[in-house]
Amino acid sequence: MDTRREPIIEFKGVSKSFGDRNILDRIDFSIYEGEVTTLIGLSGTGKSVTLKHIIGMLKPDEGQILFRGKPIDRMSKSEWNAYIGQISYMFQNNALFDSMTVFENVALPLKYTTKLKKKEIEQKAMARIEQTELTEVADKYPSEISGGMQKRAALARALVTDPNIVLFDEPTTGQDPIRKNAILSMVADYQKRFGFTALLISHEIPDVYFISNRILALYDRKIVFQGTPEDFEAFDHPFRQELISSLENLGQELTGLYSRRQFKVRYQSDLSQRQADASYAAAVFAIDDLDAIADTLGHDAAQQIIRALGSYINKHFGAVGGFSSRQTINEYATVLPYSDIEEAERIMENFTRDFKEHGIQDYAGLEIIEIPAEGDRPTTFPEGRIQFSVLAGLAQGKPQIEIESVMEFARFNQKEIARFECARGGKA
Amino acid sequence: MADDSTAPASAGAEALRPAKSVVSAFFDFFGLKTIQLNNDLGALAIFFFRSFFMIFRIKAIPEILQQIYFIGARSVQIVVLVGFFTGMVLGLQLYHVLVKFGSVGVLGTAISLTLIREMGPVLAAIMITARAGSAMTAEIGIQRISEQIDALTTMRIDPLGFLISPRIAAAIISFPILTAFFDLIGIIGAWVSACLLLGVNSGSYFYRVVASTQMEDIRGGFIKAIVFGLLIVTICCFQGFFTHMRTDSYGAKSVSLSTTSAVVISCVMILISDYVVTSFLL
């Protein structure tokens, strides 16, 4: 626990039982202002119950929940209203009103909890609808739009009151892998843009690591871990065997990419058997300015592009004995354990040529074409059109050198290997 | 193993417990039921009063209008249809009874008083329960199990004010109007069967209808309609609102059971309250 900072929300010895069934057993944890905190745990272990305590939908049998140091059960009515007015809750199944249109759903909290005029409500609701890319379906009912759009509508409704704290109850449930990442990226994007404190329940491991400042692990009715994602990757506990490894393995099966933890394990096991003077190559790939792609073409498109890069890296370098992992939201790392830097450069040249031709295909209403990487990339584009670059850097490492240092060199050596122009509706 | 080791202990405890007499079992059962009934009635009363006092808000007006359309305007067809045939049957039956005594002249009186005082409010209320009451329970029940009501709470919108109050206000307005429709169409239905089909004099029939109907009869009918409206809406909304608290079922099944319970309880309460209100009015 971070003792230097004052938590915005703190659970102190909170217990909750339903009948004879104990769900939470004296749990303690802290949530800090302006951070994304992710609560992970097995199904049915009380994650949603924990969230519902914060918003007052459930009351603890024992213990206290503090908001800026003040117990919420001892708040006066005005203090409670001020507290609850700062929080939005996004339900697991969205909880959109099915008899209202998307616009009406988003405008609902403003209509009933503020004194804004009709025009102002319309403007605010439409602004959120536009930000969540729902303009075309604003007058449709939730049953008429896709699951991903419903999620975004719920997100727009949660954000329309400009909350300080947003609680997300499994926002990615029931979504395909692209949409899952798109939703997580959207959460991270909005959190950066609006600066709210987010508490998220998610099973998207390792993807949640990229957007979370802190991880909380709920296991066997207790919080068994709270700390940074980096610390969590080194966390040794039965919880990991039960949940994390299975999810990581599943992710690996689906994408072929290693998790960061598995990447390190493979690195250590492969390189520890090599002689001290043996060398290997590492490459770090990135998409330049992923946020701009998300802003222009949407989070789905941005995720599709980053996944296409990951999939191509894995296929190409896996064929020559390399192994790869996603390191951050827009970065991949590859280790070629049996290649020196010259050979790695040749492999990279082949990769660049193939990737330009086949790496990123057109996707759902988007036309993506490769363009020559000459001169500086323009910074302004017509609406609905953007250019982006794929960067790659190589570095040579030795078994005794930490992989992080080698990757830092590779980042330093990064240069543009391909440039693409992407537009909606085939305008590229 | 754990079960084996605890079995003798629990068997011993069972043996030590005194056997329940039939009398104590009887009081246990009815005592528990009485406490449950008491709790339910208390909860129902709180539910009603909290919702009722939230009617008087400007923001509720659009919702109230919407509910008047749903409960009132959309129920007109069924009320008219049932009212017409009820009137026709009444006309037919009463004609055959009264003709034996040579009193066909009072047919208009019998029809109007039966419909305005009793059959109009009761049958209209039962019809509205079947059409709108069941739909209310199902709609609110689904909103409950799909967490839409919880979402309102998290948005600081009072679910009672948002969902229940407009329905109560709409019932207060719609039920008397629908009852009036029922009465009017029933009188016309009886005229069709008695005058057009069986040859009773139309002038005599309508003269009796107008002459025998007092303002007190109409007022009594409207009071009953309002009482039935409040009862039906409160019971139906209560069943839907607390559908998740049912212990006999979960999810969609609990919504279906709540809807059935709402209709049955509403119909029974219409008949019980009809007797109570009538005894006060007479």
Boltz contact constraints between the chains, C-beta under 6 A:
constraints:
  - contact:
      token1: [A, 55]
      token2: [B, 154]
      max_distance: 6.0
  - contact:
      token1: [A, 84]
      token2: [B, 156]
      max_distance: 6.0
  - contact:
      token1: [A, 89]
      token2: [B, 154]
      max_distance: 6.0
  - contact:
      token1: [A, 91]
      token2: [B, 147]
      max_distance: 6.0
  - contact:
      token1: [A, 95]
      token2: [B, 147]
      max_distance: 6.0
  - contact:
      token1: [A, 95]
      token2: [B, 148]
      max_distance: 6.0
  - contact:
      token1: [A, 95]
      token2: [B, 151]
      max_distance: 6.0
  - contact:
      token1: [A, 97]
      token2: [B, 148]
      max_distance: 6.0
  - contact:
      token1: [A, 109]
      token2: [B, 155]
      max_distance: 6.0
  - contact:
      token1: [A, 112]
      token2: [B, 157]
      max_distance: 6.0
  - contact:
      token1: [A, 113]
      token2: [B, 156]
      max_distance: 6.0
